[in-house]
Amino acid sequence: MSREELKRLFLTFPTEGRIVVRRITVQMDRYKDRLGQGTVQITRDGPDGFCEWKSSQSNPMEYALTSEEYLSGDYELIIK
């Protein structure tokens, strides 16, 4: 199967009825020089497509709790 055939097959998968995932993950750094710092990852997956981004923050909890996604009430917050 060629790459072009695989791409066409992938793009024809039905997206209706997919489980919608909206998640904010905060992971705190454990290095002694980066205590209190960490990363924030925001993931959205559903019928409209997949979107994920990750950012390093000096105060990740404040960033996550004041983000537009968290304030919408649609996202699950996970703290690692």
N, CA, C and O atoms as a CHARMM CRD file, in Angstrom:
* protein
*
  320
    1    1 MET  N      0.86100  -1.17200   0.00000 PROA 1      0.00000
    2    1 MET  CA     0.00000   0.00000   0.00000 PROA 1      0.00000
    3    1 MET  C      0.90800   1.23600   0.00000 PROA 1      0.00000
    4    1 MET  O      1.84300   1.33500   0.79400 PROA 1      0.00000
    5    2 SER  N      0.61900   2.15500  -0.88700 PROA 2      0.00000
    6    2 SER  CA     1.45900   3.34300  -1.00600 PROA 2      0.00000
    7    2 SER  C      1.08900   4.38700   0.04200 PROA 2      0.00000
    8    2 SER  O      0.05300   4.29600   0.70000 PROA 2      0.00000
    9    3 ARG  N      1.94300   5.35300   0.17300 PROA 3      0.00000
   10    3 ARG  CA     1.72300   6.42900   1.13500 PROA 3      0.00000
   11    3 ARG  C      0.45200   7.20600   0.79700 PROA 3      0.00000
   12    3 ARG  O     -0.31500   7.56900   1.68900 PROA 3      0.00000
   13    4 GLU  N      0.23600   7.45500  -0.47400 PROA 4      0.00000
   14    4 GLU  CA    -0.95600   8.18800  -0.91100 PROA 4      0.00000
   15    4 GLU  C     -2.23400   7.41100  -0.58700 PROA 4      0.00000
   16    4 GLU  O     -3.22900   8.00600  -0.17200 PROA 4      0.00000
   17    5 GLU  N     -2.21600   6.10300  -0.77100 PROA 5      0.00000
   18    5 GLU  CA    -3.37700   5.27700  -0.44000 PROA 5      0.00000
   19    5 GLU  C     -3.64700   5.28700   1.06400 PROA 5      0.00000
   20    5 GLU  O     -4.80000   5.35800   1.49000 PROA 5      0.00000
   21    6 LEU  N     -2.59100   5.21600   1.86100 PROA 6      0.00000
   22    6 LEU  CA    -2.75000   5.28100   3.31800 PROA 6      0.00000
   23    6 LEU  C     -3.34300   6.61400   3.75000 PROA 6      0.00000
   24    6 LEU  O     -4.20000   6.66200   4.63300 PROA 6      0.00000
   25    7 LYS  N     -2.89100   7.68700   3.13200 PROA 7      0.00000
   26    7 LYS  CA    -3.40900   9.01400   3.47300 PROA 7      0.00000
   27    7 LYS  C     -4.89500   9.10500   3.13700 PROA 7      0.00000
   28    7 LYS  O     -5.67600   9.61200   3.94200 PROA 7      0.00000
   29    8 ARG  N     -5.29300   8.62500   1.96800 PROA 8      0.00000
   30    8 ARG  CA    -6.71800   8.65400   1.59000 PROA 8      0.00000
   31    8 ARG  C     -7.55500   7.81300   2.53500 PROA 8      0.00000
   32    8 ARG  O     -8.65200   8.21200   2.92600 PROA 8      0.00000
   33    9 LEU  N     -7.03500   6.64100   2.90500 PROA 9      0.00000
   34    9 LEU  CA    -7.74500   5.76600   3.83000 PROA 9      0.00000
   35    9 LEU  C     -7.92100   6.44300   5.18900 PROA 9      0.00000
   36    9 LEU  O     -8.99900   6.39200   5.78000 PROA 9      0.00000
   37   10 PHE  N     -6.85900   7.07400   5.67700 PROA 10     0.00000
   38   10 PHE  CA    -6.92200   7.75200   6.97400 PROA 10     0.00000
   39   10 PHE  C     -7.93800   8.89700   6.95700 PROA 10     0.00000
   40   10 PHE  O     -8.68000   9.09200   7.92000 PROA 10     0.00000
   41   11 LEU  N     -7.96300   9.64400   5.86600 PROA 11     0.00000
   42   11 LEU  CA    -8.86200  10.79700   5.78500 PROA 11     0.00000
   43   11 LEU  C    -10.32200  10.41100   5.57000 PROA 11     0.00000
   44   11 LEU  O    -11.20200  11.26400   5.68000 PROA 11     0.00000
   45   12 THR  N    -10.59500   9.15500   5.26900 PROA 12     0.00000
   46   12 THR  CA   -11.98000   8.72700   5.08700 PROA 12     0.00000
   47   12 THR  C    -12.56600   8.08500   6.34000 PROA 12     0.00000
   48   12 THR  O    -13.73300   7.69300   6.33300 PROA 12     0.00000
   49   13 PHE  N    -11.79500   7.96800   7.40400 PROA 13     0.00000
   50   13 PHE  CA   -12.33400   7.41700   8.64800 PROA 13     0.00000
   51   13 PHE  C    -13.47500   8.29200   9.14300 PROA 13     0.00000
   52   13 PHE  O    -13.37500   9.51800   9.10100 PROA 13     0.00000
   53   14 PRO  N    -14.55600   7.68100   9.61000 PROA 14     0.00000
   54   14 PRO  CA   -15.66100   8.49700  10.13200 PROA 14     0.00000
   55   14 PRO  C    -15.26900   9.17100  11.44600 PROA 14     0.00000
   56   14 PRO  O    -14.62900   8.56100  12.30300 PROA 14     0.00000
   57   15 THR  N    -15.65700  10.42100  11.59100 PROA 15     0.00000
   58   15 THR  CA   -15.33100  11.15500  12.81000 PROA 15     0.00000
   59   15 THR  C    -16.55300  11.37500  13.69400 PROA 15     0.00000
   60   15 THR  O    -16.41600  11.81900  14.83400 PROA 15     0.00000
   61   16 GLU  N    -17.72300  11.07700  13.19800 PROA 16     0.00000
   62   16 GLU  CA   -18.93200  11.24400  14.00600 PROA 16     0.00000
   63   16 GLU  C    -18.96800  10.16100  15.07200 PROA 16     0.00000
   64   16 GLU  O    -18.59300   9.01600  14.82000 PROA 16     0.00000
   65   17 GLY  N    -19.41200  10.52100  16.23700 PROA 17     0.00000
   66   17 GLY  CA   -19.51600   9.57300  17.33200 PROA 17     0.00000
   67   17 GLY  C    -18.21800   9.35100  18.08800 PROA 17     0.00000
   68   17 GLY  O    -18.17100   8.51800  18.99300 PROA 17     0.00000
   69   18 ARG  N    -17.16200  10.07800  17.73700 PROA 18     0.00000
   70   18 ARG  CA   -15.91000   9.94200  18.47700 PROA 18     0.00000
   71   18 ARG  C    -16.07300  10.53300  19.87200 PROA 18     0.00000
   72   18 ARG  O    -16.81400  11.49600  20.06800 PROA 18     0.00000
   73   19 ILE  N    -15.39000   9.96100  20.81300 PROA 19     0.00000
   74   19 ILE  CA   -15.40900  10.46200  22.18300 PROA 19     0.00000
   75   19 ILE  C    -14.65200  11.78300  22.21800 PROA 19     0.00000
   76   19 ILE  O    -13.54100  11.87800  21.69700 PROA 19     0.00000
   77   20 VAL  N    -15.24600  12.79300  22.82500 PROA 20     0.00000
   78   20 VAL  CA   -14.60500  14.10700  22.92400 PROA 20     0.00000
   79   20 VAL  C    -13.71500  14.11000  24.17100 PROA 20     0.00000
   80   20 VAL  O    -14.17300  13.81600  25.27600 PROA 20     0.00000
   81   21 VAL  N    -12.44600  14.44700  23.97500 PROA 21     0.00000
   82   21 VAL  CA   -11.47400  14.51600  25.07000 PROA 21     0.00000
   83   21 VAL  C    -10.98900  15.95000  25.16400 PROA 21     0.00000
   84   21 VAL  O    -10.48600  16.51500  24.19300 PROA 21     0.00000
   85   22 ARG  N    -11.14300  16.52500  26.32500 PROA 22     0.00000
   86   22 ARG  CA   -10.61000  17.87200  26.59600 PROA 22     0.00000
   87   22 ARG  C     -9.89300  17.78900  27.92900 PROA 22     0.00000
   88   22 ARG  O    -10.50200  17.51700  28.96300 PROA 22     0.00000
   89   23 ARG  N     -8.57800  18.02900  27.89000 PROA 23     0.00000
   90   23 ARG  CA    -7.77600  17.77900  29.08300 PROA 23     0.00000
   91   23 ARG  C     -6.68500  18.82100  29.21300 PROA 23     0.00000
   92   23 ARG  O     -6.05800  19.20900  28.22700 PROA 23     0.00000
   93   24 ILE  N     -6.46100  19.27300  30.44500 PROA 24     0.00000
   94   24 ILE  CA    -5.32700  20.13600  30.77800 PROA 24     0.00000
   95   24 ILE  C     -4.46500  19.34800  31.76100 PROA 24     0.00000
   96   24 ILE  O     -4.93000  18.96600  32.83600 PROA 24     0.00000
   97   25 THR  N     -3.21200  19.10700  31.39100 PROA 25     0.00000
   98   25 THR  CA    -2.30000  18.35000  32.23900 PROA 25     0.00000
   99   25 THR  C     -1.18700  19.27300  32.72100 PROA 25     0.00000
  100   25 THR  O     -0.50100  19.90700  31.92000 PROA 25     0.00000
  101   26 VAL  N     -1.01800  19.34100  34.04000 PROA 26     0.00000
  102   26 VAL  CA     0.05100  20.14200  34.64700 PROA 26     0.00000
  103   26 VAL  C      1.06200  19.17300  35.24400 PROA 26     0.00000
  104   26 VAL  O      0.71400  18.34100  36.08200 PROA 26     0.00000
  105   27 GLN  N      2.31100  19.28400  34.81200 PROA 27     0.00000
  106   27 GLN  CA     3.36500  18.43300  35.33700 PROA 27     0.00000
  107   27 GLN  C      4.44700  19.31700  35.94100 PROA 27     0.00000
  108   27 GLN  O      5.07900  20.11400  35.24800 PROA 27     0.00000
  109   28 MET  N      4.64400  19.16300  37.23100 PROA 28     0.00000
  110   28 MET  CA     5.63200  19.96600  37.93900 PROA 28     0.00000
  111   28 MET  C      7.02200  19.36400  37.75800 PROA 28     0.00000
  112   28 MET  O      7.19000  18.14500  37.78700 PROA 28     0.00000
  113   29 ASP  N      8.01700  20.23300  37.57100 PROA 29     0.00000
  114   29 ASP  CA     9.40600  19.78400  37.44100 PROA 29     0.00000
  115   29 ASP  C      9.92900  19.33900  38.79400 PROA 29     0.00000
  116   29 ASP  O      9.53500  19.87100  39.83200 PROA 29     0.00000
  117   30 ARG  N     10.82800  18.34800  38.77300 PROA 30     0.00000
  118   30 ARG  CA    11.38300  17.81600  40.01600 PROA 30     0.00000
  119   30 ARG  C     12.84900  18.18600  40.21300 PROA 30     0.00000
  120   30 ARG  O     13.46100  17.79700  41.20700 PROA 30     0.00000
  121   31 TYR  N     13.40200  18.92600  39.28100 PROA 31     0.00000
  122   31 TYR  CA    14.79600  19.34800  39.39700 PROA 31     0.00000
  123   31 TYR  C     14.91600  20.43400  40.45400 PROA 31     0.00000
  124   31 TYR  O     14.03600  21.28900  40.56200 PROA 31     0.00000
  125   32 LYS  N     15.99400  20.41500  41.23700 PROA 32     0.00000
  126   32 LYS  CA    16.12900  21.36200  42.34400 PROA 32     0.00000
  127   32 LYS  C     16.19800  22.81000  41.86800 PROA 32     0.00000
  128   32 LYS  O     15.77500  23.71200  42.59100 PROA 32     0.00000
  129   33 ASP  N     16.72100  23.04900  40.66700 PROA 33     0.00000
  130   33 ASP  CA    16.81300  24.42000  40.15100 PROA 33     0.00000
  131   33 ASP  C     15.51500  24.90200  39.52400 PROA 33     0.00000
  132   33 ASP  O     15.39100  26.08400  39.20200 PROA 33     0.00000
  133   34 ARG  N     14.54500  24.01000  39.34300 PROA 34     0.00000
  134   34 ARG  CA    13.28600  24.38500  38.69700 PROA 34     0.00000
  135   34 ARG  C     12.07500  24.09700  39.59500 PROA 34     0.00000
  136   34 ARG  O     10.97500  23.87100  39.09100 PROA 34     0.00000
  137   35 LEU  N     12.26700  24.10400  40.89700 PROA 35     0.00000
  138   35 LEU  CA    11.14700  23.86600  41.80900 PROA 35     0.00000
  139   35 LEU  C     10.10700  24.96300  41.64600 PROA 35     0.00000
  140   35 LEU  O     10.44500  26.14600  41.59300 PROA 35     0.00000
  141   36 GLY  N      8.84200  24.56600  41.56500 PROA 36     0.00000
  142   36 GLY  CA     7.75300  25.51000  41.35800 PROA 36     0.00000
  143   36 GLY  C      7.44900  25.75500  39.89300 PROA 36     0.00000
  144   36 GLY  O      6.44300  26.38300  39.56300 PROA 36     0.00000
  145   37 GLN  N      8.31100  25.26300  39.00800 PROA 37     0.00000
  146   37 GLN  CA     8.09900  25.42600  37.58100 PROA 37     0.00000
  147   37 GLN  C      7.59400  24.10600  37.00200 PROA 37     0.00000
  148   37 GLN  O      7.67000  23.06600  37.65700 PROA 37     0.00000
  149   38 GLY  N      7.08600  24.15000  35.79000 PROA 38     0.00000
  150   38 GLY  CA     6.59600  22.92900  35.17100 PROA 38     0.00000
  151   38 GLY  C      6.05400  23.17700  33.77900 PROA 38     0.00000
  152   38 GLY  O      6.27600  24.23200  33.18600 PROA 38     0.00000
  153   39 THR  N      5.33700  22.18300  33.26700 PROA 39     0.00000
  154   39 THR  CA     4.77500  22.27300  31.92700 PROA 39     0.00000
  155   39 THR  C      3.25700  22.13200  31.98300 PROA 39     0.00000
  156   39 THR  O      2.71200  21.43400  32.83800 PROA 39     0.00000
  157   40 VAL  N      2.59500  22.80200  31.06200 PROA 40     0.00000
  158   40 VAL  CA     1.15100  22.72700  30.91600 PROA 40     0.00000
  159   40 VAL  C      0.87000  22.20200  29.51900 PROA 40     0.00000
  160   40 VAL  O      1.35500  22.74800  28.52800 PROA 40     0.00000
  161   41 GLN  N      0.08100  21.13400  29.45000 PROA 41     0.00000
  162   41 GLN  CA    -0.28000  20.54100  28.16700 PROA 41     0.00000
  163   41 GLN  C     -1.79600  20.58500  28.02000 PROA 41     0.00000
  164   41 GLN  O     -2.51800  20.10800  28.89500 PROA 41     0.00000
  165   42 ILE  N     -2.27600  21.14800  26.93400 PROA 42     0.00000
  166   42 ILE  CA    -3.71100  21.25100  26.67400 PROA 42     0.00000
  167   42 ILE  C     -4.02500  20.39300  25.46000 PROA 42     0.00000
  168   42 ILE  O     -3.44900  20.57900  24.38900 PROA 42     0.00000
  169   43 THR  N     -4.95500  19.43900  25.63900 PROA 43     0.00000
  170   43 THR  CA    -5.30400  18.49300  24.59100 PROA 43     0.00000
  171   43 THR  C     -6.79200  18.57900  24.29800 PROA 43     0.00000
  172   43 THR  O     -7.61900  18.62300  25.20900 PROA 43     0.00000
  173   44 ARG  N     -7.11900  18.60200  23.01000 PROA 44     0.00000
  174   44 ARG  CA    -8.52000  18.57100  22.57900 PROA 44     0.00000
  175   44 ARG  C     -8.61100  17.57300  21.42700 PROA 44     0.00000
  176   44 ARG  O     -7.86900  17.67500  20.45000 PROA 44     0.00000
  177   45 ASP  N     -9.53000  16.60100  21.54600 PROA 45     0.00000
  178   45 ASP  CA    -9.71700  15.60600  20.50500 PROA 45     0.00000
  179   45 ASP  C    -11.19500  15.30700  20.38500 PROA 45     0.00000
  180   45 ASP  O    -11.88800  15.15500  21.39100 PROA 45     0.00000
  181   46 GLY  N    -11.67800  15.22300  19.16300 PROA 46     0.00000
  182   46 GLY  CA   -13.08500  14.94400  18.94100 PROA 46     0.00000
  183   46 GLY  C    -13.40600  14.96100  17.46200 PROA 46     0.00000
  184   46 GLY  O    -12.50400  14.87500  16.62900 PROA 46     0.00000
  185   47 PRO  N    -14.68000  15.07100  17.12900 PROA 47     0.00000
  186   47 PRO  CA   -15.08400  15.06400  15.72000 PROA 47     0.00000
  187   47 PRO  C    -14.49000  16.20800  14.90300 PROA 47     0.00000
  188   47 PRO  O    -14.34500  16.08600  13.68700 PROA 47     0.00000
  189   48 ASP  N    -14.14700  17.30700  15.54900 PROA 48     0.00000
  190   48 ASP  CA   -13.58700  18.45100  14.83200 PROA 48     0.00000
  191   48 ASP  C    -12.09300  18.31100  14.56500 PROA 48     0.00000
  192   48 ASP  O    -11.51100  19.12100  13.84300 PROA 48     0.00000
  193   49 GLY  N    -11.47100  17.28400  15.14500 PROA 49     0.00000
  194   49 GLY  CA   -10.04500  17.06900  14.92400 PROA 49     0.00000
  195   49 GLY  C     -9.26800  17.00700  16.23000 PROA 49     0.00000
  196   49 GLY  O     -9.84200  17.02000  17.31900 PROA 49     0.00000
  197   50 PHE  N     -7.95900  16.93900  16.09400 PROA 50     0.00000
  198   50 PHE  CA    -7.05900  16.80200  17.23400 PROA 50     0.00000
  199   50 PHE  C     -6.17800  18.03500  17.34000 PROA 50     0.00000
  200   50 PHE  O     -5.64600  18.52000  16.34100 PROA 50     0.00000
  201   51 CYS  N     -6.02800  18.53700  18.56400 PROA 51     0.00000
  202   51 CYS  CA    -5.16000  19.68600  18.80700 PROA 51     0.00000
  203   51 CYS  C     -4.48500  19.46900  20.15700 PROA 51     0.00000
  204   51 CYS  O     -5.14700  19.14000  21.14100 PROA 51     0.00000
  205   52 GLU  N     -3.16800  19.65300  20.20000 PROA 52     0.00000
  206   52 GLU  CA    -2.43000  19.49300  21.45400 PROA 52     0.00000
  207   52 GLU  C     -1.24200  20.43600  21.43500 PROA 52     0.00000
  208   52 GLU  O     -0.53600  20.54800  20.43300 PROA 52     0.00000
  209   53 TRP  N     -1.03000  21.10900  22.55100 PROA 53     0.00000
  210   53 TRP  CA     0.17100  21.92200  22.68000 PROA 53     0.00000
  211   53 TRP  C      0.65900  21.89900  24.11400 PROA 53     0.00000
  212   53 TRP  O     -0.10300  21.66400  25.05200 PROA 53     0.00000
  213   54 LYS  N      1.94900  22.15000  24.25600 PROA 54     0.00000
  214   54 LYS  CA     2.61300  22.05600  25.55000 PROA 54     0.00000
  215   54 LYS  C      3.49900  23.27100  25.72900 PROA 54     0.00000
  216   54 LYS  O      4.16200  23.71000  24.79000 PROA 54     0.00000
  217   55 SER  N      3.50900  23.82500  26.95600 PROA 55     0.00000
  218   55 SER  CA     4.27000  25.03500  27.22000 PROA 55     0.00000
  219   55 SER  C      4.95200  24.92700  28.57900 PROA 55     0.00000
  220   55 SER  O      4.36000  24.43700  29.54200 PROA 55     0.00000
  221   56 SER  N      6.19100  25.38300  28.65100 PROA 56     0.00000
  222   56 SER  CA     6.92300  25.42700  29.91100 PROA 56     0.00000
  223   56 SER  C      6.58100  26.74300  30.61400 PROA 56     0.00000
  224   56 SER  O      6.62300  27.80800  29.99700 PROA 56     0.00000
  225   57 GLN  N      6.24200  26.66800  31.90100 PROA 57     0.00000
  226   57 GLN  CA     5.80000  27.84800  32.64700 PROA 57     0.00000
  227   57 GLN  C      6.53600  27.96000  33.97200 PROA 57     0.00000
  228   57 GLN  O      6.90100  26.95500  34.58000 PROA 57     0.00000
  229   58 SER  N      6.75100  29.19200  34.41000 PROA 58     0.00000
  230   58 SER  CA     7.38200  29.40100  35.71500 PROA 58     0.00000
  231   58 SER  C      6.38000  29.20200  36.84500 PROA 58     0.00000
  232   58 SER  O      6.77700  28.88200  37.96500 PROA 58     0.00000
  233   59 ASN  N      5.09600  29.38500  36.57600 PROA 59     0.00000
  234   59 ASN  CA     4.03600  29.10900  37.54700 PROA 59     0.00000
  235   59 ASN  C      2.90500  28.37800  36.81200 PROA 59     0.00000
  236   59 ASN  O      1.91400  28.99800  36.42500 PROA 59     0.00000
  237   60 PRO  N      3.05200  27.06300  36.61900 PROA 60     0.00000
  238   60 PRO  CA     2.10900  26.33100  35.78200 PROA 60     0.00000
  239   60 PRO  C      0.69700  26.24400  36.34600 PROA 60     0.00000
  240   60 PRO  O     -0.26300  26.24100  35.57600 PROA 60     0.00000
  241   61 MET  N      0.54200  26.17400  37.65700 PROA 61     0.00000
  242   61 MET  CA    -0.81400  26.08500  38.22800 PROA 61     0.00000
  243   61 MET  C     -1.60000  27.36300  37.96800 PROA 61     0.00000
  244   61 MET  O     -2.76800  27.30600  37.58600 PROA 61     0.00000
  245   62 GLU  N     -0.97800  28.49600  38.16900 PROA 62     0.00000
  246   62 GLU  CA    -1.64800  29.76800  37.90700 PROA 62     0.00000
  247   62 GLU  C     -2.00900  29.88200  36.42900 PROA 62     0.00000
  248   62 GLU  O     -3.10400  30.32100  36.07800 PROA 62     0.00000
  249   63 TYR  N     -1.08200  29.48500  35.57700 PROA 63     0.00000
  250   63 TYR  CA    -1.33200  29.54500  34.13400 PROA 63     0.00000
  251   63 TYR  C     -2.52200  28.66100  33.74400 PROA 63     0.00000
  252   63 TYR  O     -3.39100  29.08500  32.98100 PROA 63     0.00000
  253   64 ALA  N     -2.55500  27.43200  34.27100 PROA 64     0.00000
  254   64 ALA  CA    -3.63400  26.49900  33.92600 PROA 64     0.00000
  255   64 ALA  C     -4.98000  26.98200  34.46400 PROA 64     0.00000
  256   64 ALA  O     -5.99500  26.89700  33.77300 PROA 64     0.00000
  257   65 LEU  N     -4.98800  27.48600  35.69400 PROA 65     0.00000
  258   65 LEU  CA    -6.25300  27.89300  36.31700 PROA 65     0.00000
  259   65 LEU  C     -6.80800  29.19500  35.75100 PROA 65     0.00000
  260   65 LEU  O     -7.99300  29.48100  35.92300 PROA 65     0.00000
  261   66 THR  N     -5.98400  29.98100  35.08600 PROA 66     0.00000
  262   66 THR  CA    -6.47300  31.22200  34.48200 PROA 66     0.00000
  263   66 THR  C     -6.58700  31.12100  32.96500 PROA 66     0.00000
  264   66 THR  O     -6.89100  32.11000  32.29700 PROA 66     0.00000
  265   67 SER  N     -6.34600  29.92800  32.41600 PROA 67     0.00000
  266   67 SER  CA    -6.42600  29.76500  30.96000 PROA 67     0.00000
  267   67 SER  C     -7.88200  29.81000  30.49600 PROA 67     0.00000
  268   67 SER  O     -8.80400  29.48700  31.24400 PROA 67     0.00000
  269   68 GLU  N     -8.05500  30.21200  29.27000 PROA 68     0.00000
  270   68 GLU  CA    -9.39500  30.30800  28.66800 PROA 68     0.00000
  271   68 GLU  C    -10.07100  28.93700  28.63700 PROA 68     0.00000
  272   68 GLU  O    -11.28000  28.83200  28.83800 PROA 68     0.00000
  273   69 GLU  N     -9.29200  27.89300  28.38500 PROA 69     0.00000
  274   69 GLU  CA    -9.84500  26.53900  28.31500 PROA 69     0.00000
  275   69 GLU  C    -10.38700  26.08900  29.67000 PROA 69     0.00000
  276   69 GLU  O    -11.48600  25.54000  29.74600 PROA 69     0.00000
  277   70 TYR  N     -9.62700  26.31900  30.73600 PROA 70     0.00000
  278   70 TYR  CA   -10.07800  25.90900  32.06300 PROA 70     0.00000
  279   70 TYR  C    -11.30800  26.70700  32.49500 PROA 70     0.00000
  280   70 TYR  O    -12.24400  26.14800  33.06700 PROA 70     0.00000
  281   71 LEU  N    -11.30500  27.99100  32.22800 PROA 71     0.00000
  282   71 LEU  CA   -12.42600  28.83800  32.63300 PROA 71     0.00000
  283   71 LEU  C    -13.70600  28.50300  31.87400 PROA 71     0.00000
  284   71 LEU  O    -14.79800  28.83700  32.33400 PROA 71     0.00000
  285   72 SER  N    -13.59100  27.84500  30.71200 PROA 72     0.00000
  286   72 SER  CA   -14.79100  27.44600  29.96900 PROA 72     0.00000
  287   72 SER  C    -15.55200  26.34100  30.69400 PROA 72     0.00000
  288   72 SER  O    -16.75200  26.18100  30.47500 PROA 72     0.00000
  289   73 GLY  N    -14.87800  25.57400  31.55400 PROA 73     0.00000
  290   73 GLY  CA   -15.52800  24.50800  32.30200 PROA 73     0.00000
  291   73 GLY  C    -15.63900  23.20600  31.52900 PROA 73     0.00000
  292   73 GLY  O    -16.19800  22.23900  32.04700 PROA 73     0.00000
  293   74 ASP  N    -15.13000  23.14900  30.31600 PROA 74     0.00000
  294   74 ASP  CA   -15.24000  21.94900  29.48800 PROA 74     0.00000
  295   74 ASP  C    -14.04000  21.01900  29.62000 PROA 74     0.00000
  296   74 ASP  O    -14.08900  19.88400  29.14600 PROA 74     0.00000
  297   75 TYR  N    -12.96900  21.47700  30.25400 PROA 75     0.00000
  298   75 TYR  CA   -11.72200  20.72200  30.29600 PROA 75     0.00000
  299   75 TYR  C    -11.50700  20.07200  31.65300 PROA 75     0.00000
  300   75 TYR  O    -11.84200  20.63800  32.69300 PROA 75     0.00000
  301   76 GLU  N    -10.93900  18.86200  31.62000 PROA 76     0.00000
  302   76 GLU  CA   -10.57600  18.12100  32.82800 PROA 76     0.00000
  303   76 GLU  C     -9.16400  18.53600  33.21500 PROA 76     0.00000
  304   76 GLU  O     -8.28500  18.60800  32.35700 PROA 76     0.00000
  305   77 LEU  N     -8.93500  18.81000  34.49900 PROA 77     0.00000
  306   77 LEU  CA    -7.61000  19.20200  34.98200 PROA 77     0.00000
  307   77 LEU  C     -6.92700  18.01200  35.63200 PROA 77     0.00000
  308   77 LEU  O     -7.48300  17.39000  36.53700 PROA 77     0.00000
  309   78 ILE  N     -5.73000  17.69500  35.17600 PROA 78     0.00000
  310   78 ILE  CA    -4.92900  16.61300  35.72500 PROA 78     0.00000
  311   78 ILE  C     -3.61500  17.18700  36.20800 PROA 78     0.00000
  312   78 ILE  O     -2.92400  17.87800  35.45900 PROA 78     0.00000
  313   79 ILE  N     -3.26300  16.90900  37.45100 PROA 79     0.00000
  314   79 ILE  CA    -2.01000  17.40600  38.03700 PROA 79     0.00000
  315   79 ILE  C     -1.11900  16.20600  38.32100 PROA 79     0.00000
  316   79 ILE  O     -1.50100  15.28800  39.04600 PROA 79     0.00000
  317   80 LYS  N      0.07500  16.23000  37.73700 PROA 80     0.00000
  318   80 LYS  CA     1.02700  15.11900  37.93500 PROA 80     0.00000
  319   80 LYS  C      2.15100  15.57600  38.82300 PROA 80     0.00000
  320   80 LYS  O      3.06000  14.80000  39.11700 PROA 80     0.00000
